[in-house]
Amino acid sequence: MEENKVESIKKDKTTTENLLQETIEKHQAELSAQKEYYTDALSASKKAEALAEARADNEARTELESHLREAEERETMLVQALEELRQTLSRKEQEVILNCINIVNLCLLICLK
């Protein structure tokens, strides 16, 4: 009878060990599947983040390029306006010099009479 008990206990132990091993393997497979799922999700998230950053960088670059073009256009207009002012000033200076010469000549004519 003792032998039967020992055999029964051994059988129960083997059955329990087998069930435990199956349970461990099942949970390891589930954990592996979850790990793969979350790894894939993390990878997709990182790709989406990289794309969003690239898009934001492109938008910022485009905006800066637009501001730069506008600034260059304003600079060109200011340079042209400055050149026109210089030319106008030069003409006015020449007119003043000629007027002064004419006045001096008139004064000399008046003084000589």
C-alpha positions as CSV (number, residue, x, y, z in Angstrom):
1,M,0.0,0.0,0.0
2,E,2.9,2.4,0.8
3,E,4.2,1.7,-2.7
4,N,0.9,2.7,-4.2
5,K,1.0,6.0,-2.3
6,V,4.5,6.6,-3.4
7,E,3.6,5.8,-7.0
8,S,0.6,8.0,-6.8
9,I,2.6,10.9,-5.3
10,K,5.3,10.5,-8.0
11,K,2.6,10.5,-10.7
12,D,1.0,13.6,-9.2
13,K,4.4,15.2,-8.9
14,T,5.1,14.4,-12.6
15,T,1.7,15.7,-13.6
16,T,2.2,18.9,-11.6
17,E,5.7,19.4,-13.0
18,N,4.3,18.9,-16.6
19,L,1.5,21.3,-16.0
20,L,3.9,23.8,-14.5
21,Q,6.3,23.5,-17.5
22,E,3.4,24.0,-19.9
23,T,2.2,27.0,-18.0
24,I,5.7,28.5,-18.0
25,E,6.1,27.9,-21.7
26,K,2.7,29.3,-22.4
27,H,3.4,32.5,-20.4
28,Q,6.9,32.8,-22.0
29,A,5.2,32.6,-25.4
30,E,2.7,35.3,-24.4
31,L,5.5,37.5,-23.0
32,S,7.5,37.0,-26.2
33,A,4.5,38.0,-28.3
34,Q,3.8,41.1,-26.1
35,K,7.5,42.1,-26.3
36,E,7.4,41.8,-30.1
37,Y,4.1,43.8,-30.2
38,Y,5.5,46.6,-28.0
39,T,8.9,46.6,-29.7
40,D,7.1,47.1,-33.1
41,A,4.9,49.8,-31.6
42,L,7.9,51.6,-30.3
43,S,9.7,51.3,-33.6
44,A,6.6,52.7,-35.4
45,S,6.4,55.5,-32.9
46,K,10.0,56.4,-33.4
47,K,9.6,56.5,-37.2
48,A,6.5,58.7,-36.8
49,E,8.4,61.0,-34.5
50,A,11.3,61.2,-37.0
51,L,8.9,62.0,-39.8
52,A,7.2,64.7,-37.8
53,E,10.5,66.2,-36.9
54,A,11.6,66.1,-40.5
55,R,8.4,67.7,-41.6
56,A,8.7,70.4,-38.9
57,D,12.3,71.1,-40.0
58,N,11.3,71.4,-43.6
59,E,8.5,73.8,-42.8
60,A,10.8,75.9,-40.6
61,R,13.5,75.8,-43.4
62,T,10.9,76.9,-46.0
63,E,9.7,79.7,-43.8
64,L,13.2,80.9,-43.1
65,E,14.0,80.8,-46.8
66,S,10.9,82.8,-47.5
67,H,12.0,85.4,-44.9
68,L,15.5,85.5,-46.4
69,R,14.2,86.1,-49.9
70,E,12.0,88.9,-48.6
71,A,14.9,90.4,-46.7
72,E,17.1,90.2,-49.9
73,E,14.3,91.9,-51.9
74,R,14.1,94.7,-49.4
75,E,17.9,95.0,-49.4
76,T,17.9,95.3,-53.2
77,M,15.2,98.0,-53.1
78,L,17.1,99.9,-50.4
79,V,20.3,99.7,-52.3
80,Q,18.5,101.1,-55.4
81,A,16.8,103.8,-53.4
82,L,20.2,104.8,-51.9
83,E,21.8,104.9,-55.3
84,E,19.0,107.1,-56.6
85,L,19.4,109.4,-53.5
86,R,23.2,109.6,-54.2
87,Q,22.6,110.6,-57.8
88,T,20.0,113.2,-56.8
89,L,22.4,114.6,-54.2
90,S,25.2,114.7,-56.7
91,R,23.0,116.6,-59.2
92,K,21.8,119.0,-56.5
93,E,25.4,119.6,-55.4
94,Q,26.3,120.4,-59.0
95,E,23.4,122.7,-59.3
96,V,24.4,124.5,-56.1
97,I,28.0,124.9,-57.3
98,L,26.8,126.3,-60.6
99,N,24.4,128.7,-58.8
100,C,27.3,129.8,-56.6
101,I,29.5,130.3,-59.6
102,N,26.7,132.3,-61.3
103,I,26.2,134.4,-58.2
104,V,30.0,135.1,-57.9
105,N,30.1,136.0,-61.6
106,L,27.1,138.4,-61.1
107,C,28.7,139.9,-58.1
108,L,31.9,140.5,-60.1
109,L,30.0,142.0,-62.9
110,I,28.2,144.4,-60.5
111,C,31.5,145.3,-58.8
112,L,33.2,146.0,-62.1
113,K,30.6,148.4,-63.4
